[in-house]
Amino acid sequence: MIRTLWFYLVLVVSSVVHSVGVIGAALLGVKRRAGGGGVYDWGTNDWSRQLLRAAGTPVVVEGIEQIPSGPVVYASNHSSMFDIWALAATLPGSVRMVAKQELAKVPLVGRAMIAAGHVTIDRAHPARALEAYHRAAEVIRSGVSAVVFPEGTRSRTGQLLPFKNAPFGLAIAAQVPVVPLYVRDTFEIMPKGRFVLRPRPIRIVIGDPIATAGMTVDDRQALRDRVHAAIVALKQRVDAEGVAR
């Protein structure tokens, strides 16, 4: 319980500090750095690292050498808010999240997200969602990678949910590779609907990139199925290794 209380204290204080820094930079007209770094990356990456330290959840990443140079779309499973923090803290370069619209309504943090260049999706209105994906494609073409959660929401069981098509239309529109990855143990730390921590290490396993060059919007479903199969294979491998240990 002490660890949980400490985590929430750090969550509040760190969120305020990083959000104010990012919003202040935006109000002063500070530009985003094309090659990454700067206050907007700090507002996401350093914030995430502080929360992971406070929670006592170190991250181990495998396969990072497989990530190609240049911007990509990372496709990940999603069963906890800790997925977001673990990925933001460890993925290389400048990375932005494609997240649900509701997060933009979080006081202070939501405004900082928008200022930093994260993209929010209004899932209830398909036309607005499509517009948001077009904005995300422009962000990627500027040299920034994006993280998408194709399940569309956090899994309440820890098992993979069916994938949506739209995130893969984003990768095709930007003509960048999709990098599948699997995040393990975040569900055990804090699943959706629970607020008490059960700290443990987080493991991220990165798969082989899947090229989208030459694909059109008609290829979204085929790309979706390939990425889903890749993440299932990563999950099976990691789960089998966990049992063996």
Secondary structure, DSSP 8 states (H G I E B T S, - for coil): -HHHHHHHHHHHHHHHHHHHHHHHHHHTT----TTS-SHHHHHHHHHHHHHHHHHT--EEEE-GGGS-SS--EEEE--SSHHHHHHHHHHS-SSEEEEEEGGGGGSTTHHHHHHHHT-EEE-TT-HHHHHHHHHHHHHHHHTT-EEEE-TTSS--SSSS-----SHHHHHHHHHT--EEEEEEESHHHH--TT--S-----EEEEE---B--TT--GGGHHHHHHHHHHHHHHHHHHHHHHHHH-
